[in-house]
Amino acid sequence: MLDNEGYRSNVGIIVVNWRNEVFLGKRIKEEAWQFPQGGIKYGECLEEAMYRELHEEVGLKPEHVKIIGRTKQWLHYNVPSNFVRKESRSQYRGQKQIWFLLRFIGKDSDVCLYATSTPEFDAWRWSHYWIPLDNVIEFKRTVYEKALKELSPILF
């Protein structure tokens, strides 16, 4: 569902391990690395959407993580028209996201990229906190930078 400005409500998820390294997933059949993220379904609160997306994309459950922070405001990014379905181009501008910072308290073996029948990632890794700024697709880079900057004082 889009807001009046053409943005889809979404949650972004930054999972950090005990070394404050971040979880990055590689988009299936692509060379694009990113954080887990996904849309908020009608009637779902932000935390419900975050936990659902976390499980759908990386197989983690609430007992594998602890919420340690979140962004105060929605962060927006525009999606270039060549990435948008033709029939949606007139109204869809991009995503607005609330970002969650999660401490991973599980084991690496708890990660399961095939927890659902429609996986989004085919590989994953732990990376230095700021590395995603060099790896994420360019149109998401500014929102990643804003989320990482806002949440970094919690860790550092």
N, C-alpha and C positions, 0 to 999 in steps of 0.2 A: 504494500500500500504506500502510495506517495503522499508527501505533505503538499501544501499549497505551492511550494517553490520547486517541486519536482524531485525531491530527495526521498530515498527509501530509508526507513529506520533500520539500524543495523547495530550489532555489537562487534567490537574488536577484542581480541583476547591475547594478552601477552603473558606467557607462562615462563617463569624463571625457576631455575634449579638452585641448589644450595650454593653454587659458585656465582650466582646472579647472571648466568648465561640464559639466553632466550631460546625458546622453541621456535624453529622455522620449519614449515612444511613446503615440499616441492609440489606445485600444481601437477596433477596427473597428466602425463605425456607432454609436459612442457618443461622449460628450463627456468621457470618463474618460482621464486621462493617468497613466502609470505607468512604472516601470522594467521592463525585461525580467525575466521569472522563469519558472520551470517546474519540474515534478516530476522526481524522480530515478527512473530506471527500475531495475528489479531487476538487480543485478550491476554497476551503473554507479558509478564513483567520483564524488566531488563535481566535480572538474575536468572530467571527461568530460561530466557532465550540464550544467555551465555552458557549455562550448563548443558542445554540441548545441543547447541552448536559444538561445544567442546567434545561431547560424546560422539556426535555424528561425524566430526572431522578427524578426531584423534583418539577416540575410544576411551577418553578419561571420564571418570565419574566424580561426583562431588567429594568423595572420600580421598581422592588422589590429589586434591588441591585445596588451598586456603586463599580466600579473597583477601588481599592486602591493600588494595587501592582501586580507584577508578577515576576517570576524568570527571571534572565538575560540569562541563558543558558538552554539547554535541560538537563533534569535529566533522567538517564536511570535506568531501572531495568530489570533483566533477569527473565523469567518465567520458573520454573522447567518443565522438559519435560513431567512429568505426568499430567500437566495442559494444555498441548498443544495437539491439534488434531494430530493424527498419521500422516496424509498426509502433515502436515505443519512442522513437527519436523526438517526436514533437513535444512530449511532456516530461520525459525522464532526463534529469540532469546528473544524478549521481547518488552517493550514499551520505547519510549523516550517521555518525557512530558515537556511542559511548564506549570507551575502552576500559577494560578490566585488567588489573595486574594481579596475577595469581602466583602463589608460591607452590611449586610442585613438591608434594610430600610422598609421592608414590615411588615406584621403581621404573626405570626405563622400560622394562618388560611390560608395564601396564599400558604403554602406548600401543594402540591398535588402529592402524590406518584403514582397516577394512571392517570396522564395526557395523557399517551399514552396507546395503547393496549398491550404493552410489558414492564410492570414495572420492574425495577431493584431492588428496595427496597420495603420491606413490613413494615418497621418501621423506625423511625428517632428520634434523640434526640440532645440536645445541651450538649456539653462536655467541660471540661477544655481544654485549648489550647494544652497541651502536652499529653493528654489521648490517642489520636489515636496511639501513638507509642506503647502502651500496647495492643491495640485492633486489629490493622490491621494484616492481614496475614503476616507471617514472610518475605516472599520474597519481599514485598513492603516496609518493615520497613525502610530500609536505604534511599530510595527516599523520604519517608514521613519526615524523620528526616532532610534531606537536605532542603526540601521545607519549613518546619516549621521554621528551623533555619534562612534561608535566609530572610524569610518574617517577622519574629518576630520583628525586629527593627521598622517596620512600626507601630506596635500596642503598643509596650512596650517601 
